Amino acid sequence: MLYLAYQAQSDFMNPAKMLARGALATLGARAMAGHPVDMRAASAAYEMVTRAGLSHERPSYGIDSVRDGNRDVPVTEEVVLNLPFGSLLRFRKDSETPQAKVLVVAPMSGHFATLLRNTVATMLRDHDVYITDWHNARDVSLEAGPFGYDDYVDTLIRFIETLGDRTHVVSVCQPCVQVLTAAAVMAQAGSAFQPRSMTLMAGPVDTRVNPTAVNKLAMGKPIEWFRKNLIATVPSRYPGGGRQVYPGFVQLGAFLAMNMQRHINAHIDLFTHMATGEVEEAQKIKSFYDEYFAVLDLPAEFYLETVQWIFQEARLAARTLTYRGETVDCRAIRKTALLTVEGERDDICALGQTSAAHDLCSGLKPFRKRHHMQAGVGHYGVFSGRKWDGQIYPIVRNMIVANS
C-alpha cells in the first residue's frame, strides 16, 4: 500500500501542475522581461507548483567537454556493458592520449549516479573514466531476478574484468564496502584482473566507529521492522511491477527530515530569487533540487542486506562476511593499493569508519597504503566542490599514477 499511496498522491497533483505549466507559459517570458514585481511573483508561484513532486528518471550528466592539455575536447557517453540493474558507462573523450582507466563506483542509495557528476568531471581531466550507472529498480522486470549484496559484488567484478587488468577503482560512500569485498574476492581467487588501486571515499567500512545519526537509526530497529515498514511493491503500471523495493521517495523523506528547515528556507529563497529576477541565484537552487528530487528505487534484497550486514552487524569489519558461501578475507589483498579519504565534518560516515579498511588489509605493504583526512569538509565535500577539486583530487590522482 505504501507505493500505491504515494502514486495516488502524485496522480492527484498532476492536474494542478498541468494548469500551472499553462499559466507559466503565458506569464513566464513576460515576467522575466522586466514586468512588474507582482507578475514576476505570480510566475514564480506557478513555477513552484510545477516543481512540486519527484522525478524517477535519471538526470543528464551534462558533461559535454573537458580540458585536455591546452584545448577543450568533446565528451560522449558510451554504454560498454548493459546489465539489468546497472550499466558500465564510459565518458569517451575525443583524445588519443593514453590514460589510466578509472571505474567510479556510485552509491545505490536512493539517488542516481549523476550525483557524482562533479567527481567524474574532475577525474576526466587526467583519466579514462567509467561509472556504475545504476538503474531504477522499479523499471527492472521481475524476470531479471533478485539483486542482493552478492549480486552487487558480482556486478563490480564483471565491470572490472571488462575494463581489464590495469583498472583503478574509486568508490564513494556506501559501495566502499562492496568494492573492498570485490577486491578481496578477486585476490582470494587469484584473479588476473585485480585492480591496480582502490580509493575508498567516505564509506561505512566499520560503522561501529564513531556512530553517526544514520548508524544509530539503522541500529534502532530490528531488520524485520525495516522489512515490514519500508519495503513496498512496485505498481503494475511500471516495467518492474510486482518487484519488492525500498522506494527512493522513502529515502528522500528521511534525508529531508534530517534538515527540514534548511530545505524549507532553500525553497523560500528560490521563490524570492525568481520573484525578484535573480536568475543565476535561482538556477543554482534549481540545479541542486533537480538532482536531489530525482529518486531511484533500490531492490529490497540489496537494501535489507546493506542495513543488516553493513550498518547493524558490520560483517566485513568483524570478519564474518561471506560471499557465495565463502568467508571474505581482506588480508588476501596484496596487489591492489589502498587510499582512504575521510571528511573532518562528515556526519554520515564519521572519522575512522573508512580508514578501518587499513587494518583489514593487513596483507598490503605499508607503502601501498595511504589515508587522507580532509579538514573542513562534510560528507559531500569529500567528492565534490572546491576542496575535492583542489586538495583531495591531487592525492587520488597521485595514487593512480604511482600504481599504473
ROTIVO-490680 format. One record per residue: residue in one letter; x, y, z of N, C-alpha, C in turn. Coordinates in steps of 0.02 Angstrom, whole numbers, plus 32768, in hexadecimal, padded with zeros to 4 digits. Atoms other than C-alpha are relative to their C-alpha. Layout:
BEGIN
AXYZXYZXYZ...
//
This chain:
BEGIN
M80297FC38000800080008000802A803F8000L7FD67FC47FFB80938076801D800B80207FBBY7FF37FE5804380BC80887F637FC0801A7FE0L80417FEB801D800580937F317FEA8042801CA80137FC07FE17FE7811F7FAE802A80397FE3Y7FD57FCC801E807C81807F6B7FEA800F7FB9Q80147FF68045804381657EB87FBE80257FFBA80417FDE80007F92819D7EE08009804B800EQ7FF37FBA7FF17FD4823E7F2C802080237FC5S7FE07FE3803A8043825C7E957FCE800C7FC8D80337FF980347FB2823F7E1D7FD180398010F802D7FCA7FEB7F4682B67E82801D80447FF1M7FDF7FC0800B7FC683407E6C800880127FB6N7FF27FF580477FD7832C7DAF7FD580357FE0P80297FCC801F7F4083957D7A801680478014A7FEB7FBE7FE97F7A84287DE5804280147FE0K7FC07FF080208029841C7D9D7FF780107FB6M800D7FF180477FE584197CEB7FE480467FF8L801C7FBD80037F7F84B67D0C80378034800DA7FCB7FD17FF08016850B7D59803180077FC6R7FD37FFD803B808184DE7CC17FE2802C7FCAG80217FD680317FFF852E7C508004804A8012A7FFC7FBA7FEA7FFA85CD7CB88047801A7FFCL7FBA7FEB800280B785D17CC18016800F7FB8A7FEF7FF4804680C585C47C047FE680437FE9T801D7FBF80128056865D7BF78024803A8021L7FE37FC97FD980A786C57C80804D80007FFFG7FB880077FF3815986827C88802D802E7FDAA7FD27FD7802981AF86D97BF77FF8804A800ER800C7FB97FF4815C87807C18801680148047A7FEF7FF07FBA817987767CD4804B800A8008M7FB87FFB7FF98234875F7CBE801D80397FD5A7FE87FCC802D823E87EE7C407FF68046801DG80037FBE7FE18231887A7CBF7FBB80188012H80447FEB7FEE8176887C7CE17FFB8008804CP80077FF17FB8813488AE7D8D800D7FC4802DV7FEE80347FCF8165884F7E297FC67FD0800BD8038802C7FF380B5880B7E417FF97FCB7FC9M80028031803680BC87B67D9680387FCD8007R7FC8802F7FF58167876D7DBC7FF07FD1803AA801280297FC7812587317E637FCD7FCA7FEDA803280308017809086DD7E1080217FC97FD7S7FDB803080288103868A7D9280297FD2802CA7FD880287FD2817486507E1F7FD47FCE8025A802E802D7FDC80DF86077E7C7FEB7FC57FD4Y80148036802D80A685A67DE3803A7FCF7FF5E7FC7802D800A815685627DC9800C7FD5803EM7FF880287FC3815E852A7E7E7FCF7FC57FFFV80318036800480C084C47E6080177FCB7FCET7FE980318033810984747DC280397FD6801BR7FC680237FE581A384427E267FEE7FD28039A8015802A7FC8813E83EE7EAF7FFF7FB77FEBG7FFE80478010815C83327EB380457FE97FEEL7FBF8020800D81E682BA7E8780057FE77FB9S7FF3801F8040823682777DEA801C7FBB800CH7FE680447FFB825D81BF7DCE802A7FEF7FC3E7FD68008803B82C681D97D328046801B800ER7FBC7FE97FF5838381E87D31800C80437FDDP7FEE7FC0802083B9829D7D14803C7FF77FD2S7FC68002802C843D82C47C938040800D8028Y7FC07FF17FE184F382C07CC6801880467FEDG7FEF7FBC8016850983607C61804A800C7FF7I7FB87FF8800B85C183407C3F800C7FFC7FB4D7FFB7FFE804985D683777B8B804880087FE6S7FBA7FF68014868F83A47B88802D8000803EV7FD080007FC9872C839D7BF18042801D7FE6R7FC07FE4801287D483F57BF180337FC97FF7D7FCC8032800E885B83897BA1803E80267FE9G7FC57FD88010890383DF7BA87FED80497FF9N800F7FBA800A88EA848A7B5B7FC1800A7FD5R803D7FF88028884484687B047FC67FDB8021D803C80227FE9879184347B297FEE7FCA7FCCV80128037802E875F838B7ADF7FB97FE88011P804480177FF486AE83467ACA7FFF7FBF8029V800B803D7FD9866D82C07B417FBD7FE27FEDT803F8023801085EA823F7B107FF87FC4802FE800F80397FD4859681B87B797FF97FC17FD6E8000803F802485AC81047B437FF37FC78031V800F803A7FD6855B806B7B92802C7FC67FEAV7FD18036801085E37FE77B977FE17FBC800FL8021803F7FEC857D7F607BF07FBE80128021N80437FF17FE584C37F647C147FE47FC28023L801C80367FD884837EF47CA07FBC8017801CP80437FEC7FEA83D27EF17CE97FFF80378035F80037FD07FC983FA7F557D85803280397FFBG7FD07FC9800884857FC47D4480297FF97FC1S7FD67FFF803C84F07FF77CB1804680178012L7FBC7FE67FFC85AA800F7CA1800480377FCBL80037FC6802C85AD80BE7C58804480217FFAR7FC07FDF800C8646810C7C087FF580487FE9F7FFF7FBB8018866681C67BF2803A80057FCFR7FCC8004803486C581BB7B4E801680477FECK7FE47FBF80148738824E7B29801C7FFB7FB9D7FE47FFC8043876982827A7B804A80118005S7FB97FF67FF48820826C7AA580257FBE7FF4E7FD9803B800D88A881F37A7180357FF48036T7FCF80077FCA8910820A7B0F7FEC7FC4802CP801080397FD5891781627B6D7FFE8015804AQ80087FEE7FBA88D981757C1F7FE77FC48028A801480377FD488B881037CB47FB47FFA8002K8047800D7FFA880D80B17CBC7FEB80038049V801A7FF87FBC87A980E27D557FB67FF08001L8046800F7FF6870580947D8B7FE88024803FV801E7FDD7FC886A1810A7DF97FC27FD88015V803880287FE7862B80A27E657FD2802E8028A80317FD37FE1859081077E917FD57FDB8032P802D80207FD0851E80E47F247FBF7FEA7FDEM804580138010847D80847F0A7FD9800E8040S801B7FEB7FC0842680E67F927FC880337FFAG803A7FD58005838B813E7F53800680387FCEH7FF57FCE803483DA81B57ED580267FE07FC6F7FDD801A803A8420819B7E28804A80108004A7FB77FF6800184DA81937E01801380467FEAT7FF27FBB801584CD82437DB98012802C803BL7FEC7FDB7FC484E5827C7E6D804C800B8001L7FB67FFD8001859F82617E47801A80237FC1R7FE87FE0803E85A882CD7DA9803D802B800EN7FC67FD67FF1862283437E00803F7FD5800AT7FC8802F7FF8869082AF7E31801A7FEA7FBDV7FED80178043868F826F7D7F802180377FD7A7FE67FC9802886AC83197D2F804880118013T7FBB7FF27FE9874783357D9A80307FC97FE9M7FD480378010878F82887D7B800C7FF97FB5L7FFA80058048877282947CC0803C80277FE4R7FC87FD8801887FE83147CB1803E7FD57FF3D7FC2802780038882828D7CCA7FF67FB67FF5H800C80488002882C81E47CB77FCA7FED7FCDD8034801E802987C181737C4B7FCC7FE78032V802E800A7FC8872681737CBB7FC27FD97FECY803C80288005869A80F47CCD7FD980078041I80287FFB7FC3860A80F17D4A7FCD7FC88002T803780307FF6858E80747D927FBF80287FFDD803E7FDA800A84ED80BD7D4D7FC57FD58013W8034802C7FE6846C80687DBB7FBB80117FE4H80437FF7801B83BC804E7D787FCC80038039N80367FFC7FD1831A80757DD27FDE7FBC8005A801A80447FF882DD7FCF7E1B7FB77FFA7FEBR80468005801382287FFA7DF67FF87FF67FB4D80018009804882557FF07D3D80207FBE7FEAV7FE0803F800F82A87F457D497FCE7FC78008S80328036800082387EB27D1B80117FCA8034L7FF780377FD1821E7E257D9780287FC77FE1E7FDA80358023826B7DB37D13804B8006800CA7FB87FF67FF383157DFE7D3F80157FE08042G7FF180207FC083087DAA7DEA801180328037P7FEF7FD57FC8833F7DEF7E93804480207FF7F7FBF7FDF800283D37E617EB2801480128047G7FEA7FF67FBB84297E537F5A804980158003Y7FBB7FEA7FF484D37E7A7FA580317FDA7FD3D7FD280288029852B7DEA7F4C7FF980107FB6D800B7FED804684DB7E1C7EA7802280427FF0Y7FDE7FC08008851F7ECC7EBE804B7FF47FF7V7FB98010800585CD7E857EDB800F7FDE7FBDD7FF88020804185B87E157E42800480347FC8T80037FCC8034858D7EAF7DDA804180277FFFL7FC17FDB7FFD86277F0D7E1780397FD77FE1I7FCB802B801A86997E7A7DEF7FFA7FFB7FB4R800980048048864D7E6A7D42801580407FDDF7FEC7FC0801D86657F237D20804D80067FFFI7FB77FFB7FFC871B7F1C7D5A80217FD27FCDE7FE4802F8030873E7E827CF17FF680197FB8T800D7FE4804286EF7ED97C5B803480357FEEL7FD07FCA800B87677F6C7C7080487FE67FFAG7FBD801D800888007EFC7C80802B8006803ED7FD480097FC688967EE37CF2802480408015R7FDE7FC27FED88CF7F997CFA7FCD8033801BT80377FD67FEA88317FDE7D4B800C80198047H80007FE27FBD882880537DE17FB7800C8013V80457FF97FE9878B805F7E4B7FFC80398033V800D7FCA7FD0874980FA7EA57FB87FF88017S8043800D7FE586B580D87F177FEB8038802FV801B7FC97FD8864681597F6A7FC87FE8802DC8033800D7FCD85E4813B800B7FEF7FB68006Q801980437FF0857A809D801E80267FC77FDDP7FE1803A801F85D0802E7F9B80497FF58011C7FBB800D7FEB867B803E7FEE80067FB9801CV7FFF80437FE2864E7F9E804B7FFE7FCB7FC9Q800580318037861C7F437FAB80407FFF7FD6V7FC17FFD802686BA7F7F7F5180377FDA8025L7FCE80257FD887267F3E7FDF7FF27FB67FFDT80138046800786C57E9B7FD880157FE47FBDA7FEE8017804386DE7E8D7F1C804B7FF77FF9A7FB78004800487987EAF7F2C801A7FC28025A7FEC803A7FD987A87E2A7FB27FEE7FBF7FDCV8017803C802387437DAA7F4F802E7FF27FC4M7FD48008803A87AE7DC97EB380467FEA8016A7FBD80127FE7884E7DBC7F1A80007FB78017Q800480457FE788157D1A7F6D7FFD7FCE7FC6A8005802C803A87EF7CD17EC1803D80047FD3G7FC57FF8802988977D0A7E7B7FF1801D7FBCS80167FE3804088407D6F7DF3803880297FE0A7FCF7FD8802588AD7DBB7D6C7FE880477FF6F801D7FBE800C883B7E537D6C7FFA80298040Q80047FDA7FC288577E917E1D8010804A7FF2P7FF47FB9800C884D7F517E1F804680148015R7FBE7FE67FED88F27FB07E237FFB80268042S800B7FDA7FC288AC80217EAC7FB68007800DM80457FF17FEE880C80427F0A8001803B8031T80077FC67FD587DD80E87F577FBB7FFD801FL804080047FDB875680DF7FDC7FF480438021M800E7FBC7FE9870581867FFF7FBF8002802AA803A7FF57FD4869281A580957FD17FC58000G8029803D8002865480F2809F7FFC7FDD8043P800D801F7FBF860B808C813080217FBC8009V7FDD80407FFA86918006813B7FF67FE28046D800D80187FBC867C7FF981F97FD580338024T80307FD17FE385E0804F823B7FFF7FFE804CR7FFB80017FB6860D802182EE802B8039801AV7FD37FC97FEE868B80AF82EC7FDA80437FFCN80217FBE7FFF8645815983207FBB80007FDFP804280058020858E812F82F97FDF80447FF5T80247FC28011852E81BA82A17FB57FF58009A804880057FFB847481DF82A17FE57FCB7FD0V801480338030846481728206800D7FBA801BN7FF080427FE384BA80E0825D7FD07FEF8039K802D800D7FC8844E80F482F87FBA7FF17FE9L8041800E801C83B180F7828E7FFC7FB77FE9A7FFF8045801883E28052823E80017FCE803AM7FFB802C7FC68408800782E97FC28002802DG80397FF57FD38367804683387FC77FD07FF9K8037802F800D82F57FC282EC801C7FBE7FE8P7FEB8041801C83037F0882C57FF580007FB4I80058000804983157EDC820D7FB97FF17FE9E8045800F801482637E9882097FD5803F8000W80257FC1800182247F488231800B80237FBDF7FF17FE18041827C7F8A81967FDA7FDB7FC8R80228027803482337EFB812F7FB5800F8000K80497FF77FFB81827F18816E7FEA80477FEFN80177FBA8005817D7FD7816C801C80277FC5L7FE07FD8803481F1801180E080047FE07FBBI7FFF8023804181E17F9080567FBB80047FE0A803F7FF88025815C7FAB7FD180027FD87FC0T80068024803F811D7F567F347FF480317FC7V80077FD3803981317FAF7E8D7FBC7FF57FDEP80418007802280867FD27E3C80087FE17FBBS7FFE8025803F805A7F707DA0800A802D7FC4R7FF87FD4803A8061800B7D31804980077FE9Y7FB97FF88010812080057D34801E7FBD7FE8P7FE1803E801981957F877CDE80127FCF8037G7FEE802B7FC881C97F457D887FC57FF0802DG803B800D7FD881167F2C7DC380057FBE8026G7FFC803B7FD681117EB17E5480427FF88024R7FBF80057FDF81C77EC97E857FFE80228045Q7FF97FE37FBD81EC7EE97F3D803A80318000V7FCD7FCC8001824D7F8C7F547FFF80288040Y7FFD7FCA7FCF8287800B7FD17FF880407FD7P800D7FC8802D823980A57F7E802E803B800CG7FD67FC57FFB82A6813A7F597FDE80398024F80237FC97FDE821D81AE7F9980027FF8804CV7FFA800B7FB8822B815D8045804580178018Q7FBC7FEB7FEF82E7817780488005804C8000L7FFD7FB8800582D3822B80107FDB8020803BG80257FE67FC782508249809680297FFF8040A7FD580047FC582CC820E811A803680357FFEF7FCD7FCC80078353828280D67FE38045800DL80207FBF7FF682DB831580D27FF1800D804AA80127FF97FBA82A382F58184803C8013802CM7FC57FF17FD98356830181C28012804A7FFFN7FF07FB88006836583B681857FC580267FE1M803C7FE5802082B283EA81618001804C7FFBQ80027FB7800282C584A2818F802F801C7FCBR7FD17FE98033835B84B4811D7FE07FFB7FBAH80208009804182F7847180897FC680317FF7I80367FCE8003826384E180B2801D80447FF0N7FE17FBF800C82D4857880B8801B80057FB9A7FE57FFF80448324854680137FC8800E7FCDH80377FF5802F827A85447FBD7FE180458008I80147FB97FF7824A85EB800A8030802D7FDAD7FCE7FDA802582ED862E7FC37FF57FF97FB5L800C800B804782C585E07F1B7FC7802C7FE6F80397FD68014821C86367F138014804A7FFET7FEB7FB97FFC826A86DC7F47802D80127FC5H7FD37FF2803882F486D17EC47FD980047FBEM80277FFF803E827786A87E3A7FD3803E7FFCA802E7FC77FFE81FE87317E71802480427FF7T7FDA7FC18006828787B47E74802F80007FC3G7FD88001803D82D987807DD180487FED8008E7FBA80167FF6837987387E1C80087FBA7FE2V8003803E8027838586B37D9680397FD08012E7FC7802C7FF3843586717DBB7FFB7FDF8044E8007801C7FBC8415865B7E757FC97FCC8002A803780308002837086057E5180167FBF7FDEQ7FEC803B802683C2858F7DD4802D7FD2802AK7FD6802A7FD5844285547E547FD57FD3802DI802C80277FD483B6851C7EC97FD97FCD7FD6K8025802F802B835384CF7E39802C7FC47FEES7FD38036801683E9846A7DFE800A7FCE8039F7FF6802D7FC7840684247EAC7FC37FD4800BY803D80277FF1835183EF7EC77FE87FD77FC5D800F802C8038833C83AD7E1780237FBC800AE7FDB803D7FF283C1832E7E497FE67FDE803FY8012801B7FBE838A83197EFE7FBC7FDE7FFEF8044801C800482D582F67ECF7FF77FCC7FC9A80028038802F830182757E4980127FC18027V7FF680387FD282ED81D37EA980007FBD7FDBL7FF78043801C8319811E7E857FEA7FCD8034D801580357FD382C680857ED380367FCB8004L7FCE80347FF7833A80017F1C7FDF7FBC8004P801B80437FF6831D7F457F0F7FFD7FF1804AA800A800C7FB982D97F0D7FB780397FD5801EE7FCC802D7FE7835C7E837FC8804080278010F7FC37FDA7FF783ED7EFA7FB37FFA8030803BY80097FD17FC983A57F7C802A80027FDE8044L800480217FBF837E7F0380B680437FE18014E7FBF801D7FF184257EA980A9803280378010T7FD37FC87FF184807F5180A87FF480188048V80107FE97FBC84257F8A8146801A7FCE8033Q7FEE80327FCE84427EE681A1804B7FF08000W7FBB8018800384EE7EB2816280338037800BI7FD07FCA7FFB85427F5C815B7FF4802B803EF800D7FCF7FCC84EA7FD081D57FEF7FE18044Q8011801E7FC084A97F59825A80367FD0801AE7FD280357FEA852A7ECD825D8048800C7FECA7FBC7FF0801685C27F1A820780277FC07FF0R7FE58043800B85E77E6D81C1804680017FE2L7FBD7FFF801E867D7E9C8156803480128034A7FD17FEA7FCC86D27EF881E580087FCB8036A7FFE80347FCD86A67E6A825C801C7FBE7FE5R7FE4803B802286EE7DED81DE7FD07FC58000T803280358003864B7D8B81D87FDA80007FBEL80237FFB803F86137DBE812980117FC57FD3T7FF58034803185FC7D3580A97FE880177FBCY80147FF3804585EE7D3D7FEC7FF77FBD7FDER80118040801F85987CAD7F9480167FC6802DG7FF380367FD085B17C46803280477FFC801AE7FBA80017FEB866C7C6A80468011803F8028T7FED7FC77FD686B77CDB80CC802C80307FD9V7FDA7FCB802286FA7D808089803B8013802CD7FC37FF17FDA87AE7D9E80BF802880377FDDC7FDD7FC7801F87F57E4A8099804C7FFB8006R7FB880097FFB88A17E0F80CF801E7FE37FC0A7FE9801C804088AB7DBA8025801480367FCEI7FF17FC9802E88B87E657FD1804980148007R7FB97FF07FFE896F7E7D7FA6801780287FC3K7FED7FDE803E89707EC77EF67FDB80417FF4T802A7FC4800A88EC7F4F7F05801080358035A7FEF7FCA7FD1892C7FF07F547FC1801F801DL803A7FE67FDC88B880447FD1800A80488015L80047FBB7FE8888D80FB7FEC7FBB800A8020T80407FEF7FE08806812F80697FFE804B800CV800A7FB87FF987BE81DE80737FC4800C802DE80377FEF7FD38754822680FF7FFB804C8008G800C7FB97FF4870782D081237FFB8010804AE7FFF7FEE7FB88724832681CA7FBA8008801CR80437FF07FE6866D835A81D97FCA7FD17FE5D8030802F801D861B82C2818B7FD17FE68037D803080187FCE857B829E81EC7FD97FC47FE6I801F803D801A854B8208818080307FC58009C7FCB80317FF485EE81A3817F803680238028A7FD47FDA7FD3865081E2821480497FEA7FF9L7FB9800F8000870C81E78228800E7FBC801EG7FED80427FE88755813A823C7FDA7FC77FDEQ80298035801E86CB80DB81E1801F7FE77FBFT7FE28014803F872480DB813980497FE88009S7FBA80137FF587D880D3817780077FBC8021A7FFE80437FE487AA803081CD80167FCD7FCCA7FEB802D803587CF7FE18124804A7FEE8004H7FB8800C7FFD888A7FEF814880107FC5802ED7FF580397FD388827F7581DA7FE97FBF7FDFL8019803C8021881C7EFC817180317FE97FCAC7FD180118036889A7F0380E280477FFA801AS7FBF80067FDF892B7ECC814E80347FDE7FD3G7FD18020802E89777E6B80BC802380317FD2L7FE17FCD802A89A17F0D8062803E801D8022K7FC57FDF7FE48A4F7F53807A7FF18049800FP800F7FBC7FEB8A4F7FFD80D1800580347FC8F7FF87FCD80358A8C805B80367FC67FFE7FCER803A8005802D89EF80217FDA7FBF80178021K803B7FE87FDC8979806E8059800980498013R7FFE7FB97FEC894E812480797FBB80168018H803F7FE47FE788C9818280DB8004804C7FFDH80037FB780008892823680C67FC080178023M80387FE07FDF88238299813B7FFD80487FE9Q80077FBC801B87E1833780E87FDF802E8034A801B7FD07FCF87CA83C781617FC9802A7FE1G80327FCF8013872F843281577FCA7FEB7FD0V80358016802D86BD83C580ED7FD37FCD8021G802F80327FEB8622835F810D7FFF7FC77FCEH8003803C802A85E782C480B1800780117FB6Y7FFF7FF1804885C683118006803F80257FEBG7FC37FDC80108662837D800F803B7FD27FF2V7FCB8030800D86CC82E0800680077FF37FB5F7FFE80138047869C82C17F507FE380357FD1S80177FCA802C865A83687F0F80118043801FG7FF27FBD7FE7867F84207F1D804980137FFBR7FBE7FE180088719848C7F2C80387FD78020K7FCB80257FDE877B84257FAB800B7FBB7FE1W7FF8803E8025875A83847F4D802D800C7FC4D7FDC7FF2803E879C83D27EAE80488015800DG7FBE7FE37FF78831842D7EF7802D7FDC8031Q7FD7801F7FCC886A83C47F8B7FFC7FB48003I800880497FFC882183147F8880137FDF7FBEY7FF480208041882782EE7ECF804B7FF87FEFP7FB9800B800F88E4830C7EBD801C7FC28024I7FE9803B7FDB88FF82847F417FE77FC07FDEV801C80398024888A820D7EE680267FF47FBER7FDB8004804088E282337E4180467FE2800CN7FBD80197FF2898D82137E8E80007FB68011M800680487FF08953816B7ED37FF97FD77FBFI800A80238040891B81387E2480417FFF7FD7V7FC17FFC802589BC81757DD380347FD0801DA7FCD80287FDF8A28811C7E537FF47FB57FF7N80108048800789CF80767E327FEA7FED7FBAS800F8010804689BB807D7D76803B7FDA7FE1
//
